[in-house]
Amino acid sequence: MYIKAKEISLKNGQHLILRSPDMFDAEQLLEHMRITSTETDFMSRYPEEILVPVENQARFLQMVETDPDNFMLAAFIDGRLVGNAGVTRVRDNIKYRHRANFGISLQKEVCGLGLGTLLLREVMEAVRCTSFEQMELTVFADNMRAIHLYEKAGFEKVGVMPRAYRLKDGSYHDEVQMVYRIKEGGL
Ligand SMILES: CC(C)(COP(=O)(O)OP(=O)(O)OC[C@H]1O[C@@H](n2cnc3c(N)ncnc32)[C@H](O)[C@@H]1OP(=O)(O)O)[C@@H](O)C(=O)NCCC(=O)NCCS
C-alpha cells in the first residue's frame, strides 16, 4: 500500500512531508537505519549489522508498495528522510494473517517534537484500510518514551521477555510485548 504525500508541522514549527518511501528512497532508508542504530541502543541492530544491498532494499520497497496490507510511512525534511514507521504481516500463513508487526524510528534531531505521535496517528488511520486486526510490537522495557507513546495510542502490554537483549557492554535488557486491537480505535 502506498500512502500519498501530506504536509505536517512539528511542535517547533518545522514542516515535514509524510509519505511512503519508494524504491528511489532505498539508500536514504538504509542510511536512516544506520543513523538511528548509532544514536540509540533501543534499535534491534547495531549499525554494522545493516548489510542489506541497496538493490534488495529497493525491491523490498516496491513489494511493500504493491502489497494490499503492508505499508511504510516516512518523514522528510527538505527531501531528507528523518523518520520511518512500518506495518508488516507477522507471517504469510493463514492462521497469522490478521496480525501485523509495527515499528518506528526517528533520528535524534526530530525526537521529542511530536513526530512519533503524528506518525503513529497516520499509521493507525491507514491500518484501518488493511485486513489486519491487530498491531504488535516489541520494545526495550527501559524505553520509557516509546512505551508512553504506545500506551497513549492504545497499545496494551501483554508480556515481558526477560533478558531479551544483550548489549556490547554486557548489560541485559528486558523486552515488553504490546498489542493494539485495530477495531477498538486509538489516538
Ligand atoms: C520513541 C519515539 C518513536 C517517540 O517519538 P517522539 O516524536 O520522540 O515522541 P513524541 O514527541 O510524539 O511524544 C513523546 C511522549 O513521550 C513523553 N516522554 C518523553 N520522555 C519520556 C520518558 N522518559 N518517560 C515517559 N514519557 C516520556 C513525552 O512527554 C510525550 O508525551 P505526551 O505526548 O503525552 O506529551 C522516538 O523518540 C524514537 O524513534 N526514538 C528512537 C528510536 C526508538 O526508540 N524507537 C522505538 C523502538 S520500539
Ligand as a Chemical Component Dictionary entry (heavy atoms), coordinates in Angstrom:
data_LIG
# 
_chem_comp.id                   LIG 
_chem_comp.type                 NON-POLYMER 
_chem_comp.pdbx_formal_charge   0 
_chem_comp.three_letter_code    LIG 
# 
loop_
_chem_comp_atom.comp_id 
_chem_comp_atom.atom_id 
_chem_comp_atom.alt_atom_id 
_chem_comp_atom.type_symbol 
_chem_comp_atom.charge 
_chem_comp_atom.model_Cartn_x 
_chem_comp_atom.model_Cartn_y 
_chem_comp_atom.model_Cartn_z 
_chem_comp_atom.pdbx_ordinal 
LIG C1  C1  C 0 10.212 6.539  20.575 1  
LIG C2  C2  C 0 9.903  7.595  19.529 2  
LIG C3  C3  C 0 9.247  6.942  18.311 3  
LIG C4  C4  C 0 8.944  8.634  20.121 4  
LIG O1  O1  O 0 8.675  9.634  19.166 5  
LIG P1  P1  P 0 8.797  11.190 19.603 6  
LIG O2  O2  O 0 8.469  12.027 18.439 7  
LIG O3  O3  O 0 10.121 11.394 20.234 8  
LIG O4  O4  O 0 7.649  11.265 20.675 9  
LIG P2  P2  P 0 6.561  12.422 20.875 10 
LIG O5  O5  O 0 7.279  13.731 20.940 11 
LIG O6  O6  O 0 5.494  12.298 19.850 12 
LIG O7  O7  O 0 5.918  12.005 22.255 13 
LIG C5  C5  C 0 6.719  11.600 23.309 14 
LIG C6  C6  C 0 5.849  11.445 24.531 15 
LIG O8  O8  O 0 6.651  10.730 25.480 16 
LIG C7  C7  C 0 6.800  11.523 26.651 17 
LIG N1  N1  N 0 8.115  11.226 27.178 18 
LIG C8  C8  C 0 9.315  11.703 26.795 19 
LIG N2  N2  N 0 10.294 11.161 27.539 20 
LIG C9  C9  C 0 9.691  10.305 28.399 21 
LIG C10 C10 C 0 10.149 9.438  29.432 22 
LIG N3  N3  N 0 11.462 9.342  29.715 23 
LIG N4  N4  N 0 9.241  8.701  30.125 24 
LIG C11 C11 C 0 7.927  8.783  29.847 25 
LIG N5  N5  N 0 7.421  9.592  28.872 26 
LIG C12 C12 C 0 8.299  10.339 28.166 27 
LIG C13 C13 C 0 6.604  12.953 26.191 28 
LIG O9  O9  O 0 6.225  13.786 27.272 29 
LIG C14 C14 C 0 5.472  12.765 25.182 30 
LIG O10 O10 O 0 4.264  12.555 25.868 31 
LIG P3  P3  P 0 2.908  13.361 25.536 32 
LIG O11 O11 O 0 2.696  13.273 24.049 33 
LIG O12 O12 O 0 1.866  12.649 26.335 34 
LIG O13 O13 O 0 3.169  14.764 25.996 35 
LIG C15 C15 C 0 11.201 8.348  19.095 36 
LIG O14 O14 O 0 11.696 9.082  20.188 37 
LIG C16 C16 C 0 12.278 7.415  18.555 38 
LIG O15 O15 O 0 12.185 6.960  17.426 39 
LIG N6  N6  N 0 13.302 7.151  19.360 40 
LIG C17 C17 C 0 14.464 6.388  18.945 41 
LIG C18 C18 C 0 14.167 5.005  18.420 42 
LIG C19 C19 C 0 13.136 4.235  19.259 43 
LIG O16 O16 O 0 13.205 4.205  20.469 44 
LIG N7  N7  N 0 12.186 3.591  18.548 45 
LIG C20 C20 C 0 11.181 2.760  19.164 46 
LIG C21 C21 C 0 11.680 1.356  19.194 47 
LIG S1  S1  S 0 10.424 0.246  19.790 48 
# 
loop_
_chem_comp_bond.comp_id 
_chem_comp_bond.atom_id_1 
_chem_comp_bond.atom_id_2 
_chem_comp_bond.value_order 
_chem_comp_bond.pdbx_ordinal 
LIG C1  C2  SING 1  
LIG C2  C3  SING 2  
LIG C2  C4  SING 3  
LIG C2  C15 SING 4  
LIG C4  O1  SING 5  
LIG O1  P1  SING 6  
LIG P1  O2  DOUB 7  
LIG P1  O3  SING 8  
LIG P1  O4  SING 9  
LIG O4  P2  SING 10 
LIG P2  O5  DOUB 11 
LIG P2  O6  SING 12 
LIG P2  O7  SING 13 
LIG O7  C5  SING 14 
LIG C5  C6  SING 15 
LIG C6  O8  SING 16 
LIG C6  C14 SING 17 
LIG O8  C7  SING 18 
LIG C7  N1  SING 19 
LIG C7  C13 SING 20 
LIG N1  C8  SING 21 
LIG N1  C12 SING 22 
LIG C8  N2  DOUB 23 
LIG N2  C9  SING 24 
LIG C9  C10 SING 25 
LIG C9  C12 DOUB 26 
LIG C10 N3  SING 27 
LIG C10 N4  DOUB 28 
LIG N4  C11 SING 29 
LIG C11 N5  DOUB 30 
LIG N5  C12 SING 31 
LIG C13 O9  SING 32 
LIG C13 C14 SING 33 
LIG C14 O10 SING 34 
LIG O10 P3  SING 35 
LIG P3  O11 DOUB 36 
LIG P3  O12 SING 37 
LIG P3  O13 SING 38 
LIG C15 O14 SING 39 
LIG C15 C16 SING 40 
LIG C16 O15 DOUB 41 
LIG C16 N6  SING 42 
LIG N6  C17 SING 43 
LIG C17 C18 SING 44 
LIG C18 C19 SING 45 
LIG C19 O16 DOUB 46 
LIG C19 N7  SING 47 
LIG N7  C20 SING 48 
LIG C20 C21 SING 49 
LIG C21 S1  SING 50 
# 
